[in-house]
Amino acid sequence: MTSSPSPLLTPLGSAGTAVEEDTDADLVSGVADPWVTIVWNDPVNLMSYVTYVFESYFGYPRVKAERLMTQVHKNGRAVVSSGGRERMEVDVQAMHGFGLWATLQESGARGVA
């Protein structure tokens, strides 16, 4: 059963979150981050604002931030970070603080890419 994201606003998480990129070494060794943060499309926020949030909070370069924003806009969602559950809870709360719809999910769960 798929649940829709909660649009509730929560306090802003810590800014400047460092997010590690998946590497081929992670795939070869079988080490994977068990949780992901998913940002969902909404009818309120401008694409430029979503790009700004990804750049300012996650520290992503503009090209990556725009690519993720495009995924959110066209596909309805994008995985924007991965890691331990507590870290992803902080990221979800931060996204809510910016007014974005976000949820966390186990990365092995069905439908997570």
Secondary structure in CASP SS format (residue, H / E / C, confidence):
PFRMAT SS
TARGET T0000
AUTHOR 0000-0000-0000
METHOD secondary structure of the structure
MODEL  1
M C 1.00
T C 1.00
S C 1.00
S C 1.00
P C 1.00
S C 1.00
P C 1.00
L C 1.00
L C 1.00
T C 1.00
P C 1.00
L C 1.00
G C 1.00
S C 1.00
A C 1.00
G C 1.00
T C 1.00
A C 1.00
V C 1.00
E C 1.00
E C 1.00
D C 1.00
T C 1.00
D H 1.00
A H 1.00
D H 1.00
L H 1.00
V H 1.00
S H 1.00
G C 1.00
V C 1.00
A C 1.00
D C 1.00
P C 1.00
W E 1.00
V E 1.00
T E 1.00
I E 1.00
V E 1.00
W E 1.00
N C 1.00
D C 1.00
P C 1.00
V C 1.00
N C 1.00
L C 1.00
M H 1.00
S H 1.00
Y H 1.00
V H 1.00
T H 1.00
Y H 1.00
V H 1.00
F H 1.00
E H 1.00
S H 1.00
Y H 1.00
F H 1.00
G C 1.00
Y C 1.00
P C 1.00
R H 1.00
V H 1.00
K H 1.00
A H 1.00
E H 1.00
R H 1.00
L H 1.00
M H 1.00
T H 1.00
Q H 1.00
V H 1.00
H H 1.00
K H 1.00
N H 1.00
G C 1.00
R E 1.00
A E 1.00
V E 1.00
V E 1.00
S E 1.00
S E 1.00
G E 1.00
G C 1.00
R H 1.00
E H 1.00
R H 1.00
M H 1.00
E H 1.00
V H 1.00
D H 1.00
V H 1.00
Q H 1.00
A H 1.00
M H 1.00
H H 1.00
G H 1.00
F C 1.00
G C 1.00
L C 1.00
W E 1.00
A E 1.00
T E 1.00
L E 1.00
Q E 1.00
E E 1.00
S C 1.00
G C 1.00
A C 1.00
R C 1.00
G C 1.00
V C 1.00
A C 1.00
END
